[in-house]
């Protein structure tokens, strides 16, 4: 996958147009919201100041974060950011904000998604779009998430062209035992597995994998997301939910933590969202389960085209039963015309479908 993807594996360059995804018949819309690894310099900045709802939502989010928000906006718009965009303090809140602001823009254009599916921090953007918490609470939570991750040990993520069972024998225990070794952090597609772990163990595993002839590449991340090593950070983040009012989702969320719809009892439990930091991302199982329930236009609602590239590999998409529409180009540039073309490609059903009732009990 391109460097602009969610944690995944190198692949041929994603399409730079949205026209190939235009639906031949109406389908309900499912938004795919990317997470860590999809960030890149200049992501979505071409919409800022030109798309009113997107701009207003981004500004509102930055304002809610106060001084932290001003620093975040400055680094987002800068050619030379003070803090690397790959660091959690930048990538995580910006990915949330861009995904949420794009979702709000689609709603303003009359697009009514039937389903939301978020990868990693994209699942928090999905929760906000579904009304589980409002933007003010989301700003509080994203600030708390960054603070919880600030003191974690250096780590990262490694995308490998292999199935999980192929990697088990190669991982081995770390210097501190089994709890110290990298683990499977994401299942992005068949034979596309992401490992997550602390340093220097992750680098040692990377060398072992390459010696074994496996293709591996680093995901743009400076923390070991979706790994038990972040257990303490997840507990700290969970405490932040005590100050937040949680509600059942008004739009169905297909969780990449459980690979099934989020129930109301889960949506209103802060631990469900916070402990996502240590749980593996089940993107492919979630997408597979979703497409077993129907045909959709899958709209990547965030920077890059990583999730679009993955989704295009699904048999239902390859058979043209479902379609894929990325909202932004693979890299920064021509954001505005690309977005307008993508919006025009969305099926009419996505503009008429009613908002789903809360899911589960």
C-alpha positions as CSV (number, residue, x, y, z in Angstrom):
1,X,0.0,0.0,0.0
2,X,1.1,3.6,-0.4
3,X,2.6,5.3,2.6
4,X,-0.8,7.2,2.9
5,X,-2.6,4.0,4.0
6,X,-3.8,2.7,7.3
7,X,-1.4,0.1,8.6
8,X,-1.1,-2.3,5.6
9,X,1.4,-3.6,3.0
10,X,2.9,-2.1,-0.1
11,X,0.8,-2.5,-3.3
12,X,0.3,-1.0,-6.7
13,X,-0.5,2.7,-6.6
14,X,-4.2,3.4,-5.8
15,X,-6.3,5.0,-8.5
16,X,-6.1,8.7,-8.7
17,X,-9.7,9.1,-9.9
18,X,-13.0,8.4,-8.4
19,X,-14.8,7.7,-11.6
20,X,-14.0,3.9,-11.6
21,X,-16.1,3.6,-8.5
22,X,-19.2,5.2,-9.8
23,X,-22.1,2.9,-9.0
24,X,-23.9,1.3,-11.9
25,X,-27.0,1.0,-9.7
26,X,-28.0,2.6,-6.4
27,X,-26.5,1.2,-3.3
28,X,-26.6,2.3,0.3
29,X,-23.4,4.2,1.4
30,X,-20.9,2.9,4.0
31,X,-18.2,5.3,5.1
32,X,-14.7,4.0,5.7
33,X,-12.8,6.2,8.1
34,X,-9.0,5.6,8.1
35,X,-6.6,5.8,11.0
36,X,-2.9,5.9,11.9
37,X,-0.7,5.4,8.9
38,X,-3.0,7.3,6.5
39,X,-1.7,10.7,7.6
40,X,0.6,12.6,5.2
41,X,1.8,16.3,4.9
42,X,-0.9,18.5,3.5
43,X,-3.7,16.0,3.9
44,X,-7.1,17.5,3.1
45,X,-5.6,21.1,3.4
46,X,-6.8,21.8,-0.2
47,X,-10.4,21.7,1.2
48,X,-9.7,24.1,4.0
49,X,-11.0,27.6,3.3
50,X,-12.8,26.3,0.2
51,X,-15.4,23.9,1.5
52,X,-17.5,25.8,4.1
53,X,-18.7,22.9,6.3
54,X,-15.3,21.1,6.3
55,X,-13.6,24.4,7.2
56,X,-16.1,25.3,9.9
57,X,-15.9,21.9,11.6
58,X,-12.1,21.8,11.5
59,X,-12.0,25.3,13.1
60,X,-14.5,24.3,15.7
61,X,-12.4,21.3,16.7
62,X,-9.2,23.4,16.9
63,X,-11.0,26.0,19.0
64,X,-12.3,23.3,21.4
65,X,-8.7,22.2,21.9
66,X,-7.7,25.7,22.8
67,X,-3.9,26.2,22.7
68,X,-3.3,22.6,21.8
69,X,-5.6,23.2,18.8
70,X,-3.8,26.2,17.6
71,X,-0.5,24.2,17.6
72,X,-2.2,21.3,15.9
73,X,-3.7,23.6,13.1
74,X,-0.3,25.3,12.7
75,X,1.5,22.0,12.2
76,X,-1.3,20.7,9.9
77,X,-1.0,23.7,7.6
78,X,2.8,24.0,7.8
79,X,5.4,22.8,5.3
80,X,7.7,22.3,8.2
81,X,5.7,21.1,11.2
82,X,7.2,21.5,14.6
83,X,6.1,18.0,15.6
84,X,6.1,15.1,13.2
85,X,2.7,14.3,11.7
86,X,3.5,10.6,12.4
87,X,3.5,11.2,16.2
88,X,0.3,10.3,18.0
89,X,-0.1,13.9,19.3
90,X,-0.5,15.0,15.7
91,X,-1.7,12.1,13.6
92,X,-4.4,10.9,16.0
93,X,-6.4,14.2,16.5
94,X,-5.9,15.3,12.9
95,X,-7.1,12.0,11.5
96,X,-10.1,12.1,13.7
97,X,-10.8,15.7,12.7
98,X,-10.4,15.2,9.0
99,X,-12.6,12.1,8.9
100,X,-15.3,13.7,11.1
101,X,-15.2,17.0,9.1
102,X,-15.5,15.1,5.8
103,X,-18.4,13.1,7.2
104,X,-20.2,16.2,8.3
105,X,-19.6,17.7,4.8
106,X,-21.2,14.6,3.2
107,X,-24.2,14.9,5.5
108,X,-24.5,18.6,4.6
109,X,-24.6,17.5,0.9
110,X,-27.5,15.2,1.7
111,X,-25.5,11.9,1.8
112,X,-27.1,9.7,4.5
113,X,-24.7,6.8,5.2
114,X,-26.3,3.5,6.3
115,X,-23.1,2.3,8.0
116,X,-19.9,3.7,9.4
117,X,-16.7,1.5,9.6
118,X,-13.6,3.1,11.1
119,X,-10.0,1.8,11.2
120,X,-8.3,2.5,14.6
121,X,-8.8,6.1,15.5
122,X,-11.2,6.3,12.6
123,X,-13.6,4.3,14.7
124,X,-13.8,7.2,17.1
125,X,-14.6,9.5,14.2
126,X,-17.4,7.1,13.3
127,X,-18.7,7.2,16.9
128,X,-18.8,11.0,16.8
129,X,-20.6,11.0,13.4
130,X,-23.1,8.5,14.8
131,X,-23.8,10.8,17.8
132,X,-22.3,8.5,20.5
133,X,-20.6,11.7,21.7
134,X,-20.6,15.3,20.5
135,X,-17.7,17.3,19.1
136,X,-16.9,19.0,22.4
137,X,-16.6,15.7,24.1
138,X,-14.6,14.3,21.2
139,X,-12.1,17.1,21.6
140,X,-11.7,16.3,25.2
141,X,-11.3,12.6,24.4
142,X,-8.7,13.2,21.7
143,X,-6.7,15.5,24.0
144,X,-6.9,12.8,26.7
145,X,-5.8,10.1,24.2
146,X,-2.8,12.2,23.2
147,X,-1.8,12.8,26.8
148,X,-2.2,9.0,27.6
149,X,0.1,8.1,24.8
150,X,2.7,10.8,25.6
151,X,4.7,8.7,28.1
152,X,4.6,5.3,26.2
153,X,7.8,3.6,25.3
154,X,9.1,4.0,21.7
155,X,7.5,1.5,19.3
156,X,5.9,1.2,16.0
157,X,4.0,-1.0,13.5
158,X,5.2,-3.2,10.7
159,X,3.1,-4.3,7.7
160,X,3.9,-7.8,6.5
161,X,2.8,-9.6,3.3
162,X,1.9,-12.8,5.2
163,X,-0.9,-14.4,7.1
164,X,-0.8,-14.3,10.9
165,X,-0.2,-18.0,11.2
166,X,2.9,-17.6,9.0
167,X,4.4,-15.2,11.5
168,X,3.8,-17.0,14.8
169,X,7.0,-19.1,14.6
170,X,9.1,-16.1,13.5
171,X,8.1,-13.8,16.3
172,X,9.5,-15.6,19.3
173,X,9.7,-14.2,22.8
174,X,11.3,-10.8,23.4
175,X,14.0,-10.2,26.0
176,X,11.3,-9.8,28.6
177,X,9.4,-12.9,27.6
178,X,6.2,-13.5,25.7
179,X,4.7,-10.2,26.9
180,X,7.6,-8.3,25.4
181,X,7.3,-9.5,21.8
182,X,5.5,-7.8,18.9
183,X,1.9,-9.0,18.3
184,X,-0.6,-8.9,15.5
185,X,-2.0,-5.4,15.5
186,X,-4.2,-5.5,12.5
187,X,-5.8,-7.8,9.9
188,X,-6.1,-5.6,6.9
189,X,-6.6,-8.2,4.1
190,X,-5.7,-11.8,3.4
191,X,-1.9,-12.1,3.6
192,X,-1.7,-8.5,4.8
193,X,-0.9,-8.5,8.5
194,X,0.3,-5.7,10.7
195,X,2.6,-6.4,13.6
196,X,2.9,-3.9,16.5
197,X,5.5,-3.7,19.2
198,X,8.1,-1.8,21.2
199,X,11.7,-1.1,20.2
200,X,14.2,-2.7,19.8
201,X,12.1,-5.9,19.6
202,X,10.2,-4.7,16.5
203,X,13.3,-3.9,14.6
204,X,14.7,-7.3,15.5
205,X,11.5,-9.0,14.2
206,X,11.7,-6.9,11.0
207,X,15.2,-8.2,10.3
208,X,14.1,-11.8,11.0
209,X,11.1,-11.4,8.6
210,X,13.3,-10.1,5.8
211,X,15.8,-12.9,6.3
212,X,12.9,-15.2,5.9
213,X,12.1,-13.6,2.5
214,X,8.9,-11.9,3.6
215,X,8.0,-8.4,2.4
216,X,7.7,-5.9,5.2
217,X,7.5,-2.2,5.6
218,X,7.1,0.3,8.4
219,X,3.8,2.0,9.0
220,X,4.1,5.7,9.7
221,X,3.7,5.4,13.5
222,X,5.9,6.1,16.5
223,X,3.8,4.2,19.0
224,X,2.9,0.5,19.3
225,X,-0.8,0.9,18.6
226,X,-3.1,-2.1,19.2
227,X,-0.5,-3.9,21.3
228,X,-0.7,-4.9,25.0
229,X,2.3,-2.7,25.6
230,X,-0.2,0.2,25.6
231,X,-2.3,-1.3,28.3
232,X,-1.5,1.5,30.8
233,X,-2.2,4.2,28.3
234,X,-5.6,2.5,27.5
235,X,-6.5,2.5,31.2
236,X,-5.6,6.2,31.5
237,X,-7.7,7.0,28.3
238,X,-10.6,5.0,29.7
239,X,-10.8,7.2,32.8
240,X,-11.4,10.2,30.5
241,X,-14.7,8.7,29.5
242,X,-16.0,9.3,33.0
243,X,-16.5,13.0,32.0
244,X,-18.3,12.2,28.8
245,X,-22.0,11.4,28.0
246,X,-22.3,8.4,25.7
247,X,-25.3,7.6,23.7
248,X,-26.4,4.7,21.4
249,X,-25.3,5.2,17.8
250,X,-27.9,6.9,15.5
251,X,-26.1,5.4,12.5
252,X,-25.0,1.8,12.5
253,X,-21.3,1.3,13.3
254,X,-19.6,-1.8,12.0
255,X,-16.8,-2.2,14.5
256,X,-13.2,-3.2,13.5
257,X,-12.7,-4.2,17.1
258,X,-15.4,-6.9,17.0
259,X,-16.0,-7.3,13.3
260,X,-19.8,-6.8,13.9
261,X,-22.2,-4.0,14.6
262,X,-21.7,-2.0,17.8
263,X,-24.5,-2.7,20.3
264,X,-26.0,0.1,22.4
265,X,-24.5,-1.3,25.6
266,X,-21.0,-1.3,24.0
267,X,-21.4,2.2,22.7
268,X,-22.3,3.6,26.1
269,X,-19.3,1.9,27.8
270,X,-16.1,3.9,27.8
271,X,-14.0,0.8,28.1
272,X,-15.2,-0.4,24.7
273,X,-13.7,2.6,23.0
274,X,-10.6,3.1,25.2
275,X,-9.4,-0.5,25.1
276,X,-9.4,-0.4,21.4
277,X,-5.8,1.0,21.9
278,X,-4.7,-2.5,22.8
279,X,-7.0,-4.7,20.7
280,X,-6.1,-5.7,17.1
281,X,-7.9,-3.9,14.3
282,X,-10.1,-6.5,12.4
283,X,-10.6,-4.4,9.3
284,X,-10.9,-7.3,6.8
285,X,-13.1,-9.4,9.0
286,X,-15.4,-6.4,9.6
287,X,-15.5,-5.5,5.9
288,X,-16.2,-9.1,5.0
289,X,-19.0,-9.4,7.5
290,X,-20.5,-6.1,6.3
291,X,-20.5,-7.1,2.7
292,X,-22.1,-10.4,3.6
293,X,-25.1,-8.4,4.7
294,X,-25.6,-6.5,1.5
295,X,-24.0,-4.4,-1.3
296,X,-22.7,-0.9,-0.6
297,X,-20.9,2.0,-2.1
298,X,-17.8,2.2,0.2
299,X,-16.7,5.8,0.6
300,X,-13.3,6.4,2.0
301,X,-13.8,9.4,4.3
302,X,-10.3,10.5,5.1
303,X,-6.9,11.2,3.7
304,X,-5.2,8.8,1.2
305,X,-6.7,5.8,-0.5
306,X,-5.4,3.0,1.7
307,X,-8.8,1.6,2.7
308,X,-10.1,2.0,-0.8
309,X,-7.2,-0.1,-2.1
310,X,-7.9,-2.8,0.4
311,X,-11.6,-2.8,-0.2
312,X,-11.1,-3.1,-4.0
313,X,-9.6,-6.5,-3.3
314,X,-12.7,-7.9,-1.8
315,X,-14.6,-10.4,-4.0
316,X,-17.8,-8.5,-3.7
317,X,-16.1,-5.4,-5.1
318,X,-14.2,-7.3,-7.7
319,X,-17.5,-8.8,-8.8
320,X,-18.9,-5.2,-9.0
321,X,-21.6,-5.9,-6.5
322,X,-20.2,-3.2,-4.3
323,X,-18.2,-0.1,-5.4
324,X,-15.5,2.1,-3.9
325,X,-15.2,5.9,-3.9
326,X,-12.3,7.6,-2.2
327,X,-13.0,11.3,-1.4
328,X,-9.4,12.5,-1.6
329,X,-6.3,11.7,-3.9
330,X,-3.6,9.4,-2.7
331,X,-1.3,12.3,-1.8
332,X,-1.8,16.0,-1.2
333,X,-2.8,18.0,-4.3
334,X,-5.9,18.7,-6.3
335,X,-8.0,17.9,-3.2
336,X,-10.9,20.2,-4.2
337,X,-11.6,19.0,-7.7
338,X,-11.1,15.4,-6.6
339,X,-13.6,15.8,-3.8
340,X,-16.2,17.3,-6.1
341,X,-15.8,14.5,-8.6
342,X,-16.1,11.9,-5.8
343,X,-19.2,13.5,-4.5
344,X,-20.8,13.4,-7.9
345,X,-20.0,9.7,-8.1
346,X,-22.1,8.8,-5.0
347,X,-25.3,7.0,-5.8
348,X,-28.7,8.6,-5.3
349,X,-29.7,6.1,-2.7
350,X,-27.0,7.4,-0.4
351,X,-28.8,10.8,-0.5
352,X,-32.2,9.3,0.3
353,X,-31.5,6.6,2.9
354,X,-32.9,7.4,6.3
355,X,-30.6,7.4,9.3
356,X,-30.6,4.0,10.9
357,X,-32.1,3.4,14.3
358,X,-29.8,2.7,17.3
359,X,-28.4,-0.8,17.1
360,X,-28.8,-3.5,19.8
361,X,-29.8,-3.4,23.4
